[in-house]
Amino acid sequence: MASDSKHRPVYVISVAAELVDMHPQTLRLYERKGLIRPGRSSGKTRLYSERDIDHLREIRRLTQELGVNLAGVEEVMRLQHELDDLQGEFEAEIERLEGELRGQAQALPEGGTPSDPKDRPVYVISIAAELVDMHPQTLRLYERKQLIRPGRSSGKTRLYSERDIDHLREIRRLTQELGVNLAGVEEIMRLRHELDGARSHLEGNVRRIQEDLTERMTRLRTLPPASDDSAAQHDGSDTDPDGTR
């Protein structure tokens, strides 16, 4: 798979540092902070993958272009690693389940996936603001910045879900406890939305395939046994007395 090659550790630290225009000591610091996770050769030499290089370039963008502090960068990269891990886990699970389907030589049916109740919009803006101890105007600002994405009622009233409430509490933690600037918060929340979307999509695919397998196995178990006539046709009992067919 293409994604596997991006995770293959190939670059020693001097080459990786040159590729991202950083000092090798900086790469070691980022590893100690858990921002990157290079592999190791059999001789314990650090080896960096294409994905590590992408992450190092992202760290440089966050710190140099957006002015995000180290606490904010740690949050971004933790989410990025979580997203990478989730993608790998579900790709492997989907490949395994699709392999079982291929063994049956049957196509997958079309079908939707049930929505997560945490995404159901239920709170008007005044209630949502009270739940997260913010002013309603702050919630409107965060929506304009696309940090949260509330739903709308048929009358265009903003309605916030449990997931929106979780996101608002996370924004407050980032800004008030960690001192992350708004540019850093935007990056973190973008990744959170991407992670939520990826998790929902991948879980839906796995659930769809599992349900399909269950349905197919149920049909196989409930097939009627072959009739006597059918068996006779297959054992040659339709041969004429003279031995001809």
N, C-alpha and C positions, 0 to 999 in steps of 0.2 A: 504494500500500500504506500501511496505517496507520503502520507502523514508519518509512516514509520521512518522514512529516510530523513525527515526533518529532525527526528529525535535521536538519530544515530550519532554518538560522540566521535568526532573526527579531528577537531582542532586542539593543538596544545595551547597553553595559556598565552605564549608570546604571539602566536598567530591570531588568536581570538582578540587579544588586546589591540593588535594592529588593525584588524578588521573594523573595530568599533571606535578606534582613535582614543583609547584609554590606556592608562598605565596598568601593568599586570597587578600591581599592589591594589589598585582600585577594584579589580575583579575579585581578588581575594577578600576584600572588605565586603563586597556585595554578597559573596558566598556565605561569609560569617553571619550576615544579616538575614540570610534565607531568601534573598531577592533572586538569586539564580541557583541552579542545582546541577553543576557539571558532573559528568560521569567520571569514572576512574578506569585507567588501564589495569592490566594484571600487576604492573609494577607500581600502582597507586598514583600514576601521573594524571593530573587533571586533563580531561578531554571535553571540549565544548561542542555542542551540536548546533545545527542551523537555528533551531528553536531558541537555544541559549543566546545566540547572536542577535536574534530578533528581540529578545527580552532586554539585552544590554542596550540596544539602540532605543528601545522604548524608555528605559530608565534615563538615558541621556536626554531624550526629548522632554520628559517630565521635569527633570531638574533644571536643565539649561534653557529650554524654551518657555515652559509654563511656570517655572519657579516653585514647583511643588516641594515641600519639605520632605525629609526622609521618612517621617511617619506616614505621610500620604503615599509615598512611593511604595512603602512596605504593604499598605493596603491594596494598592493597585496590583502589585506583583503577586500577592497572596491570592487575589481573585483570578488573576491570569493563570496561575498554576492550577488552581481549582478547576478552572474552565478546561485547561488542557487535560487534566486527569479525568474529568467527567467525560470529555469527548472520547478519550481512549477507552475507558471502561465500557461505554455504551456502544461504541463501534465494534468492540470485541463481542459484546453480548448479542448485538444485532446480527453480526456475521455468523455466530454460532447458531442462532435460531433460524436464520435464513438457510443455513446449511441443512438443517433438519427438513425444512420445507422443500429444498431442492431434491432431497432424498425421496420425497413423495412425488416429485415431478409434476407439481401442480402450481398454478399461479396464485399469487396473493389477491384477495378480494379488496375492493375499495372500501373505505370506512373511515369515519371520523373518530376522534378521541374525546373522552369526556373532559370538561374543563375543571380546573382546580378550584375548589370552593374559596381558597384564599384570594382568588382573583375576582370574586363577585363584588361589584361596586355596591356598597350599602350605606356609607357614612356621608352626610352632607358636610360641607366645608367647615361649618362652625363646630360640629362634633369632632371631626378629624383634627382640627386645630387644638381643641381642648384635650384630646387624647395624647397629643405629642407635645403639649405645652408650648405652642407657637401661636403667633398672630395669623389670622386668615390671610392677611396680605402677604405674609412670608410664604405661605403655601402657593399663592398665585405667582409669586416671583419664581419659586422653584419649578413650577409648571412651565413658565416661559423659558426657563433655562433647560427644560426637558429633563430635569432631575427626577421628576415624578410624572406619571401619565394617568391622571384620574379619568374615570369613565364619565359618561353623560347620560342623564335620564332623557326620556322622550321630550321633556320640556327644556333640555339643554342645561339642567342643573348639574354642577360637578358632584360626582359620587366617588368616594374613595374606598378602596378595598383593604382587607387586612394586609395584603402585601404592600400597598401604598403606605400604610401606617408603619410597617417594619422599615421601609425605605426612608421615611421621614425621621424615624428615631435614629437610623444609621447616619443620616446627614447631620443631625444634631451632635451625635457622638464625634464624628469626624471634625466638625467645625469647632465645637466647644471643648472637647477633651483633648483632641490631638492637634488642634491648631492648623488643620489643613485648609489651604486657600480655596477659593471657589473653583479655580481651574482644576485643582486636584480632585475636588469633590465631583466635578463633572465627569472626569475620567473614571473615577471609581464607580459612580452610579451608572455610567454607560456600560461598564463591564458587568455590573450587577444585573442590569436589564438583559444583557447578552447571555449571562449565565442562566438566569431564570428561563429565558426563551429556549436556550439549548437544552436545559434539563427537561422542560415540558415537552419539547419536540422529541427528544430521544427516548424519554420514558413512554411517550405515546406510541412511538414506533415499536418498542419492545412489547408493550401491552397488546398492541394490535397483532403482532406476530404470535404472541403466546395464546391469545384468544383464538386465532386462526388454527393453531396447532391443536388446541383443545377441541374445537369444533370438528376438525378432520378426524381426530382419533375417536371421537364419539360416533361419527358416522361409520367409521370402519368397524367399530364394535357392534353396531346395530344392524349391519348388513345381514339379510336373510341367508340361510345356508343354501347351497346349490341344490336344485331339484333333481329328482331321479332321472327325469327326461334329459336334463342338461348333462348329467353324469354319463348317461348312456351314450349321448352323442360323442362324448370325449373318449369313451372306452371302446368304441368301434361296434356297439350293439346294433347300429343301423345297417350292418352288412347283410346283403341278401343271402339266402340259403346256399347258393352256389359259390359263395365267397366273393361275389362282385359287389360293387357299390352302385 
